[in-house]
Amino acid sequence: MYMDTIQPVKRSKLTESIVNILLTNIKKGTFPPGSKLPSERELMQKLGVGRSTLREAVQSLALMGILEVKPGEGTFIRAISKEEIIGPHIFVPIIDAESMADFFEARLLIEPHIAALASKRKNAQDIDAIEETLLQAKRNIDKGDEVDRWAGQFHLQVARASKNIVCVRFLEAILSFLVGRRENAEHNKDFLQWEYESHEKIFTAIKHGDEAKAFKFMEQHIQAVLQWYKKLDVV
């Protein structure tokens, strides 16, 4: 009877624990700015977690702007002050299903404006960076590989194109909470294809400097994502 109340620990909860452990060590100076994280194998052994959980935690911290993953070189701590580090605990109250509507409402208030700014302020490097996230997402959809990270990177690169550091920090913080929390969506090819096409529409508007369409398509995208998540039992 009592065992009925015991539920398996969700991988997302374990990922949050690893994120917090790494954040604590970064703030303490165990991993100073500019330094390289220990190897994946070493971290897995020290933390007692599997590769997928560790990678989700690293991806979350990369989206928060705290880590930088350099293919072929390793993962490095970005040179930011301890005061700039936003801990994921500030969003704990909004990750339950009841509060997810508020979470998406906040995104709706901010991200369409970010997209409009990006359409006005972007440069060639921004366009290349956003387009690369789309290309990588498409490759992964076709191969059946993980898409979550690249979907998050799309929104982050749009924010960077806005040239507003507060907008970038906002996206870094909230998107870290979406990585690893949409397993059902990650395995639904219809959703992934829709998401890619929706991102592509936003990108085209930004590339052509169309502020009104960038705003509209981002707004429609976020509204539709919430409906998809409800349909797929993500929230």
C-alpha positions, 0 to 999 in steps of 0.5 A: 500500500505504502509503496504505491506512493513511491514513484520512479525518479524522473530523469529531468530531476536527476539532470537538474541535480547535476546542473546544480552540482556543476553550478555550485562548483563553478561558483566556488571556483573549482572550475574557474572561468576559461577552464576546461571541464573534466572529460565526460567519462571522468564526470560520469564516474564522479557524479555516478550518472549515465552519459545521456543525463550528463549531456542533458545537464551540459546542454542546459548549462550551455543554453544558459550561457555558462558553458561553451561546447567546442567540438573536438576540444571539449567543454569550457566554462565561459568567462562570466562573473559569479554574479551573472550566473542564473541558477535554474532554481529560480524557475522551479515554481513554473515547471509543474503542469499547472503553471506551464501556462504562465511560463508560455505566457511569459514567452509570448510577452517577450519572444515575439518582440525579440524576433522583431528586434532580430529582424531589424538588427541581425547581421550576416553572422547572425543569419548563418548561426540561426540557419545552422541550427535549422540545418542541424535540426533537419539532419537530426530529424532525418537520422532520428537523432536528438533535436531538442538542443537544436530547437533551443539553440534556434531560439537562443540565436534569434535572441542573440541577433536581437543585440539585447543582452537581457533578452539573451539572458532570458532565453538562456535561463528559460530554455535550459528548462526545456531541454530534456523535458519533452521526451514524448515530443522528441519521439514524435516525428510529426511534431519535429517536422512541424517545429522545423517548418515553424522555425523556418518561417520565423527565420525567413521573416528575420532574414528578410527584415520583416518585423511584422511577420517575425513577430507574428510567426514567433507568436503563433509558434509559441502558442502552437507549441503549448498545444502540441505539448498538451496533446503529447502529454509533455505538460 
